[in-house]
Amino acid sequence: MPLPKISEARELSDDKLSEEIVAIKRQLFQLRLQKATRQLEKPHQFKQIRHRLAQLLTVETERKRAAIQLAKEEK
């Protein structure tokens, strides 16, 4: 399965982006739990999930910085 594209993350609304971040963090926790209990069958999922989380957090940070910049320009 190919890694997700960041353009897909940029298309999400702010609310959906936040929900997706929480869901990905929960999924990463579950993978760590499976690894600790030796039940993990697909270790490659760590890379994919961490990659997706990084993309989502990057988009969230970009939006926050853009909002701060816009607020500075309005003053």
N, CA, C and O atoms as a GROMACS GRO file, in nm:
protein
  300
    1MET      N    1   0.084  -0.117   0.000
    1MET     CA    2   0.000   0.000   0.000
    1MET      C    3   0.090   0.124   0.000
    1MET      O    4   0.178   0.136   0.085
    2PRO      N    5   0.068   0.216  -0.093
    2PRO     CA    6   0.152   0.336  -0.099
    2PRO      C    7   0.121   0.430   0.016
    2PRO      O    8   0.012   0.429   0.074
    3LEU      N    9   0.220   0.511   0.049
    3LEU     CA   10   0.202   0.609   0.155
    3LEU      C   11   0.103   0.716   0.110
    3LEU      O   12   0.100   0.750  -0.009
    4PRO      N   13   0.022   0.769   0.202
    4PRO     CA   14  -0.076   0.871   0.164
    4PRO      C   15  -0.009   1.001   0.122
    4PRO      O   16   0.102   1.031   0.165
    5LYS      N   17  -0.077   1.077   0.040
    5LYS     CA   18  -0.026   1.205  -0.009
    5LYS      C   19  -0.068   1.317   0.085
    5LYS      O   20  -0.175   1.312   0.145
    6ILE      N   21   0.017   1.418   0.098
    6ILE     CA   22  -0.014   1.529   0.187
    6ILE      C   23  -0.127   1.614   0.129
    6ILE      O   24  -0.196   1.683   0.204
    7SER      N   25  -0.147   1.609  -0.002
    7SER     CA   26  -0.256   1.686  -0.062
    7SER      C   27  -0.391   1.638  -0.009
    7SER      O   28  -0.485   1.717   0.001
    8GLU      N   29  -0.400   1.510   0.024
    8GLU     CA   30  -0.524   1.458   0.082
    8GLU      C   31  -0.549   1.519   0.219
    8GLU      O   32  -0.663   1.547   0.255
    9ALA      N   33  -0.443   1.539   0.296
    9ALA     CA   34  -0.457   1.599   0.429
    9ALA      C   35  -0.494   1.746   0.419
    9ALA      O   36  -0.568   1.797   0.502
   10ARG      N   37  -0.443   1.814   0.317
   10ARG     CA   38  -0.473   1.957   0.301
   10ARG      C   39  -0.618   1.981   0.261
   10ARG      O   40  -0.670   2.091   0.281
   11GLU      N   41  -0.684   1.881   0.206
   11GLU     CA   42  -0.823   1.895   0.164
   11GLU      C   43  -0.921   1.883   0.282
   11GLU      O   44  -1.038   1.918   0.268
   12LEU      N   45  -0.874   1.834   0.397
   12LEU     CA   46  -0.962   1.814   0.513
   12LEU      C   47  -0.996   1.946   0.580
   12LEU      O   48  -0.916   2.040   0.579
   13SER      N   49  -1.114   1.952   0.638
   13SER     CA   50  -1.153   2.070   0.716
   13SER      C   51  -1.079   2.065   0.850
   13SER      O   52  -1.021   1.963   0.886
   14ASP      N   53  -1.083   2.176   0.922
   14ASP     CA   54  -1.012   2.183   1.051
   14ASP      C   55  -1.065   2.079   1.150
   14ASP      O   56  -0.987   2.013   1.218
   15ASP      N   57  -1.197   2.065   1.156
   15ASP     CA   58  -1.256   1.968   1.249
   15ASP      C   59  -1.218   1.825   1.210
   15ASP      O   60  -1.182   1.744   1.295
   16LYS      N   61  -1.228   1.795   1.083
   16LYS     CA   62  -1.195   1.661   1.035
   16LYS      C   63  -1.046   1.632   1.055
   16LYS      O   64  -1.008   1.519   1.085
   17LEU      N   65  -0.964   1.735   1.039
   17LEU     CA   66  -0.820   1.719   1.060
   17LEU      C   67  -0.791   1.682   1.206
   17LEU      O   68  -0.711   1.593   1.233
   18SER      N   69  -0.855   1.751   1.298
   18SER     CA   70  -0.836   1.722   1.441
   18SER      C   71  -0.882   1.581   1.475
   18SER      O   72  -0.815   1.509   1.549
   19GLU      N   73  -0.997   1.542   1.421
   19GLU     CA   74  -1.049   1.407   1.445
   19GLU      C   75  -0.954   1.302   1.389
   19GLU      O   76  -0.932   1.198   1.452
   20GLU      N   77  -0.899   1.328   1.273
   20GLU     CA   78  -0.807   1.234   1.208
   20GLU      C   79  -0.679   1.220   1.291
   20GLU      O   80  -0.626   1.109   1.304
   21ILE      N   81  -0.629   1.329   1.345
   21ILE     CA   82  -0.508   1.325   1.428
   21ILE      C   83  -0.532   1.238   1.551
   21ILE      O   84  -0.448   1.154   1.586
   22VAL      N   85  -0.646   1.257   1.616
   22VAL     CA   86  -0.678   1.177   1.735
   22VAL      C   87  -0.690   1.029   1.698
   22VAL      O   88  -0.641   0.943   1.770
   23ALA      N   89  -0.755   1.001   1.586
   23ALA     CA   90  -0.772   0.862   1.543
   23ALA      C   91  -0.637   0.797   1.511
   23ALA      O   92  -0.615   0.680   1.545
   24ILE      N   93  -0.549   0.870   1.446
   24ILE     CA   94  -0.418   0.816   1.411
   24ILE      C   95  -0.335   0.792   1.536
   24ILE      O   96  -0.266   0.690   1.545
   25LYS      N   97  -0.341   0.882   1.632
   25LYS     CA   98  -0.267   0.863   1.757
   25LYS      C   99  -0.320   0.741   1.833
   25LYS      O  100  -0.242   0.666   1.891
   26ARG      N  101  -0.450   0.722   1.831
   26ARG     CA  102  -0.510   0.605   1.896
   26ARG      C  103  -0.464   0.477   1.826
   26ARG      O  104  -0.434   0.377   1.890
   27GLN      N  105  -0.461   0.481   1.694
   27GLN     CA  106  -0.419   0.365   1.616
   27GLN      C  107  -0.271   0.333   1.643
   27GLN      O  108  -0.234   0.216   1.652
   28LEU      N  109  -0.189   0.435   1.655
   28LEU     CA  110  -0.048   0.414   1.686
   28LEU      C  111  -0.030   0.353   1.825
   28LEU      O  112   0.055   0.266   1.846
   29PHE      N  113  -0.112   0.398   1.920
   29PHE     CA  114  -0.109   0.340   2.053
   29PHE      C  115  -0.145   0.192   2.048
   29PHE      O  116  -0.080   0.109   2.112
   30GLN      N  117  -0.248   0.159   1.972
   30GLN     CA  118  -0.289   0.018   1.959
   30GLN      C  119  -0.178  -0.067   1.898
   30GLN      O  120  -0.156  -0.181   1.940
   31LEU      N  121  -0.108  -0.012   1.801
   31LEU     CA  122   0.004  -0.087   1.741
   31LEU      C  123   0.115  -0.110   1.843
   31LEU      O  124   0.172  -0.219   1.848
   32ARG      N  125   0.145  -0.008   1.923
   32ARG     CA  126   0.247  -0.025   2.026
   32ARG      C  127   0.206  -0.130   2.128
   32ARG      O  128   0.288  -0.209   2.174
   33LEU      N  129   0.079  -0.132   2.161
   33LEU     CA  130   0.026  -0.231   2.255
   33LEU      C  131   0.038  -0.372   2.196
   33LEU      O  132   0.078  -0.465   2.266
   34GLN      N  133   0.005  -0.386   2.069
   34GLN     CA  134   0.017  -0.516   2.003
   34GLN      C  135   0.163  -0.561   1.997
   34GLN      O  136   0.194  -0.679   2.014
   35LYS      N  137   0.252  -0.466   1.972
   35LYS     CA  138   0.394  -0.500   1.967
   35LYS      C  139   0.443  -0.548   2.105
   35LYS      O  140   0.519  -0.644   2.114
   36ALA      N  141   0.400  -0.480   2.210
   36ALA     CA  142   0.442  -0.516   2.345
   36ALA      C  143   0.391  -0.653   2.386
   36ALA      O  144   0.457  -0.725   2.461
   37THR      N  145   0.273  -0.690   2.337
   37THR     CA  146   0.215  -0.820   2.372
   37THR      C  147   0.246  -0.926   2.265
   37THR      O  148   0.191  -1.036   2.268
   38ARG      N  149   0.334  -0.892   2.173
   38ARG     CA  150   0.378  -0.983   2.066
   38ARG      C  151   0.262  -1.033   1.978
   38ARG      O  152   0.261  -1.148   1.936
   39GLN      N  153   0.167  -0.945   1.952
   39GLN     CA  154   0.055  -0.981   1.866
   39GLN      C  155   0.058  -0.906   1.733
   39GLN      O  156  -0.032  -0.921   1.651
   40LEU      N  157   0.162  -0.828   1.712
   40LEU     CA  158   0.172  -0.746   1.591
   40LEU      C  159   0.204  -0.833   1.471
   40LEU      O  160   0.304  -0.905   1.470
   41GLU      N  161   0.120  -0.827   1.369
   41GLU     CA  162   0.139  -0.908   1.249
   41GLU      C  163   0.198  -0.827   1.134
   41GLU      O  164   0.264  -0.883   1.046
   42LYS      N  165   0.174  -0.696   1.133
   42LYS     CA  166   0.219  -0.613   1.022
   42LYS      C  167   0.303  -0.496   1.073
   42LYS      O  168   0.251  -0.386   1.092
   43PRO      N  169   0.430  -0.519   1.095
   43PRO     CA  170   0.515  -0.412   1.151
   43PRO      C  171   0.534  -0.294   1.056
   43PRO      O  172   0.574  -0.186   1.101
   44HIS      N  173   0.508  -0.310   0.928
   44HIS     CA  174   0.522  -0.200   0.834
   44HIS      C  175   0.418  -0.090   0.859
   44HIS      O  176   0.434   0.022   0.810
   45GLN      N  177   0.314  -0.121   0.933
   45GLN     CA  178   0.211  -0.021   0.961
   45GLN      C  179   0.264   0.094   1.045
   45GLN      O  180   0.212   0.205   1.037
   46PHE      N  181   0.368   0.069   1.125
   46PHE     CA  182   0.427   0.177   1.204
   46PHE      C  183   0.472   0.291   1.113
   46PHE      O  184   0.443   0.408   1.140
   47LYS      N  185   0.544   0.257   1.007
   47LYS     CA  186   0.595   0.359   0.917
   47LYS      C  187   0.481   0.436   0.852
   47LYS      O  188   0.485   0.558   0.845
   48GLN      N  189   0.381   0.365   0.805
   48GLN     CA  190   0.269   0.430   0.736
   48GLN      C  191   0.192   0.522   0.831
   48GLN      O  192   0.155   0.633   0.792
   49ILE      N  193   0.168   0.477   0.951
   49ILE     CA  194   0.088   0.556   1.045
   49ILE      C  195   0.167   0.677   1.094
   49ILE      O  196   0.112   0.786   1.106
   50ARG      N  197   0.296   0.658   1.123
   50ARG     CA  198   0.378   0.772   1.166
   50ARG      C  199   0.390   0.874   1.053
   50ARG      O  200   0.391   0.995   1.079
   51HIS      N  201   0.400   0.827   0.930
   51HIS     CA  202   0.407   0.915   0.814
   51HIS      C  203   0.278   0.997   0.802
   51HIS      O  204   0.283   1.118   0.780
   52ARG      N  205   0.166   0.932   0.817
   52ARG     CA  206   0.036   1.001   0.807
   52ARG      C  207   0.021   1.102   0.921
   52ARG      O  208  -0.027   1.214   0.900
   53LEU      N  209   0.062   1.064   1.042
   53LEU     CA  210   0.054   1.155   1.155
   53LEU      C  211   0.140   1.278   1.131
   53LEU      O  212   0.098   1.390   1.160
   54ALA      N  213   0.259   1.259   1.079
   54ALA     CA  214   0.347   1.372   1.048
   54ALA      C  215   0.283   1.465   0.946
   54ALA      O  216   0.293   1.587   0.958
   55GLN      N  217   0.219   1.408   0.846
   55GLN     CA  218   0.152   1.490   0.745
   55GLN      C  219   0.041   1.573   0.807
   55GLN      O  220   0.030   1.693   0.782
   56LEU      N  221  -0.041   1.509   0.890
   56LEU     CA  222  -0.153   1.579   0.951
   56LEU      C  223  -0.106   1.689   1.044
   56LEU      O  224  -0.161   1.799   1.045
   57LEU      N  225  -0.003   1.660   1.123
   57LEU     CA  226   0.050   1.762   1.214
   57LEU      C  227   0.114   1.877   1.137
   57LEU      O  228   0.106   1.992   1.180
   58THR      N  229   0.176   1.847   1.023
   58THR     CA  230   0.234   1.952   0.940
   58THR      C  231   0.126   2.044   0.886
   58THR      O  232   0.142   2.166   0.890
   59VAL      N  233   0.018   1.988   0.837
   59VAL     CA  234  -0.092   2.068   0.784
   59VAL      C  235  -0.154   2.154   0.896
   59VAL      O  236  -0.186   2.271   0.874
   60GLU      N  237  -0.170   2.094   1.014
   60GLU     CA  238  -0.226   2.168   1.126
   60GLU      C  239  -0.136   2.286   1.164
   60GLU      O  240  -0.184   2.396   1.189
   61THR      N  241  -0.006   2.264   1.167
   61THR     CA  242   0.089   2.371   1.199
   61THR      C  243   0.088   2.479   1.092
   61THR      O  244   0.094   2.598   1.124
   62GLU      N  245   0.080   2.439   0.966
   62GLU     CA  246   0.074   2.537   0.856
   62GLU      C  247  -0.048   2.627   0.872
   62GLU      O  248  -0.039   2.748   0.853
   63ARG      N  249  -0.161   2.568   0.907
   63ARG     CA  250  -0.284   2.646   0.922
   63ARG      C  251  -0.276   2.740   1.042
   63ARG      O  252  -0.323   2.854   1.035
   64LYS      N  253  -0.216   2.694   1.151
   64LYS     CA  254  -0.201   2.780   1.268
   64LYS      C  255  -0.110   2.898   1.237
   64LYS      O  256  -0.141   3.012   1.274
   65ARG      N  257   0.001   2.871   1.170
   65ARG     CA  258   0.093   2.979   1.134
   65ARG      C  259   0.028   3.078   1.038
   65ARG      O  260   0.050   3.198   1.049
   66ALA      N  261  -0.051   3.028   0.945
   66ALA     CA  262  -0.120   3.116   0.850
   66ALA      C  263  -0.220   3.205   0.924
   66ALA      O  264  -0.234   3.323   0.893
   67ALA      N  265  -0.289   3.148   1.023
   67ALA     CA  266  -0.386   3.226   1.101
   67ALA      C  267  -0.314   3.333   1.183
   67ALA      O  268  -0.364   3.446   1.193
   68ILE      N  269  -0.200   3.300   1.241
   68ILE     CA  270  -0.124   3.398   1.319
   68ILE      C  271  -0.073   3.508   1.228
   68ILE      O  272  -0.078   3.626   1.264
   69GLN      N  273  -0.023   3.471   1.112
   69GLN     CA  274   0.027   3.570   1.017
   69GLN      C  275  -0.083   3.663   0.972
   69GLN      O  276  -0.062   3.784   0.959
   70LEU      N  277  -0.200   3.609   0.947
   70LEU     CA  278  -0.315   3.690   0.905
   70LEU      C  279  -0.356   3.786   1.016
   70LEU      O  280  -0.390   3.901   0.989
   71ALA      N  281  -0.353   3.739   1.140
   71ALA     CA  282  -0.388   3.825   1.252
   71ALA      C  283  -0.286   3.938   1.269
   71ALA      O  284  -0.324   4.051   1.302
   72LYS      N  285  -0.160   3.911   1.246
   72LYS     CA  286  -0.056   4.013   1.255
   72LYS      C  287  -0.074   4.119   1.147
   72LYS      O  288  -0.055   4.238   1.172
   73GLU      N  289  -0.110   4.075   1.027
   73GLU     CA  290  -0.128   4.167   0.916
   73GLU      C  291  -0.250   4.257   0.936
   73GLU      O  292  -0.251   4.370   0.887
   74GLU      N  293  -0.350   4.209   1.005
   74GLU     CA  294  -0.471   4.288   1.028
   74GLU      C  295  -0.451   4.398   1.130
   74GLU      O  296  -0.526   4.496   1.132
   75LYS      N  297  -0.350   4.382   1.216
   75LYS     CA  298  -0.325   4.482   1.320
   75LYS      C  299  -0.261   4.604   1.268
   75LYS      O  300  -0.234   4.696   1.345
   0.00000   0.00000   0.00000
